[in-house]
Amino acid sequence: MSNKIKNYSEIGRIAYRMRFFGKIIVTTNGSFDVLHAAHVRLLERARQEGDGLIVLLNSNDSVRRAKGDKRPIFNQKERAYMLSGLSCVDYVTIFDEDKPLSILKTIQPHIYVKGGSYVPEWVREEQNLVESWGGRLKCFDLEKGYSSTNIIDKIMERYNGKED
């Protein structure tokens, strides 16, 4: 497993050191179930916002609660490993809650990035939390034509619903 993948206590210590040395911490979160080009571009843009990007990755259980029993396609270890292989990602940590509130409290990022598929009402609690220590929410527009769900549907349609 990649040395970029950290548990809560490790990521807490890393974030503390980054803040101590005046580094700008950027976080984003998601399931990143079927990684595609728009994910990578979002992560690259997020990394440009600061000195280090920490990806908060939804656990298998939290993905199932949000997207149904057939998801995730790739388990959390595989998804974390794929994300950790990207040069724009400094660290990955997995969270099990429906919202990453506890890990956000631990990290206290300066900037919390959301991609265009977010709904403002759904992230209000996260936004308020990040703003409570002086951080800010930064949103990037949805890149049209990309969706893990649509990619999965297209694959299923192409192969007539046959799963190998």
N, C-alpha and C positions, 0 to 999 in steps of 0.2 A: 504494500500500500504506500502511496506517496507520502512524503514527509510534509506536504502541504495540508494534509487532512488532520484536523485537531479536534479534541474533545472540548467540552465547555471550560474546564479549568485551564487547559493549555491556551485556548483562544483568549480567555480572560487575562492571562499573564502577558500574552503577546500584545493585546490591545493596550494594557497598562503601560508597557514599555514604549509602544508607539506614541501614545499621548505624552508620556514623560519626555520624549525626545522631540516633541513638537510636530509629529507627523499627522497628516490629515487622513483619517480613517474613513473609508467608504464601504458600505455594505449594500447588498441586494439579496433578495431571496427568491426562491421558487422551487418547483419540482424538477425542472430541467430533465424531464423524463425521456423525450426523444430529442436529443441535442441537435439543433439546426443552426443555419447561418445567422438568423436574426438573434438567436441567443448569444452567439459569439460576438456579434456587433454590439449588442447591448452591454455585454461584459467589458468589451474594449472601451466603449464610451464611458462606462462607470469608472473604470480604472483611471482614465484621464482626469477625473474629478479630484483625485487626491494622491497620496503617497502609497497607499496600500488598499487592495480590494479583498474583502472577506465575503465569501458567498455563504449564505445561510440556506442550507439545503433541506427541503422537507423530507422527513423520514418516510419509509414505506407506508406506515400506518397513517400518517397525516395526508399523504397523497390519496390513499384509499378513501379516507373520510371526505376529501374534497372532490374527487373525480370518479369514485365508484370502485367496485371490487375487481374490475379488470385492469386497473392501473395500480402501481406503475408497471411499465413494460420492463424497464431495467431496475434492478434493486438498488438500494441506497449506496451500497459499497461501489457498485459499478458506476453509478452516476457521479459519486464523489470523485472517483478515480479519473473519469473523463474530464470533469471540470478542473481537477488539479493539474491536468496535463496542458492546460491553456496558459500561455505565458502571461496573460493579463490578470490571471487569478493568483493572488498571493496565498490565500488560505481558504479552506472549506471546512465548515462545521455543520453537523446534522442536528436538526431540532425535531422534536416529536409533537409539539403543540400545533394547534390549528393556525395560530399566529406566532411569529417569532419574538414575542414580547420579552420573555425572560432572557434570551440571548442578546437582544438589543440592549437591555438594561446592563448586562455584563460588559458588552463591548463599548457602548455609548459612542456610536459613530458620529462623526461630524456631518456626514452626508449619507442619507438612506435613499437609494435609487430604486425606482419602480419602472417597469416597462409598460408599454401602452395597453396591455390587456387588463390592467388593474381598474377597479371601480373606486372612485374617490371615497365613497361611504364605507367601503370595505377596509380601507387603510387609515381611516380617521384616527383610530386608537393608536396605531403605530406612529402616525404623524405627530399626534399630541405628545406621545412619549418621547420621541426623538427631539422635538422642540423643547421639552422640559429641561434639557441640559444644554440648550443652545444649538443643537443640531438642526438640520433642515432636510425636508423631503425634496427630492429632485425627480421629476418624471420625464421620461423620454416617450415620444410618440410611438404608437404601434407600427411596426413594419408590416405593411400589407402583404398577404400571400403566404405568411408563415404561421403555423400553428401545429403543435405536436398532435393534437386531437385530429386535425385535418389530415396530417401525414399518415396517422394510423388508419383513419377511415379510407384514405386513398389506397393504401396497401391492401386492406381487407377487400375493397371493391375490385381491385385489379386481380386479386387471386380468388375471387368469388367466395370470399368469406372462409376460405380454407386456411386453417392454422397449421403450421408445421412444428 
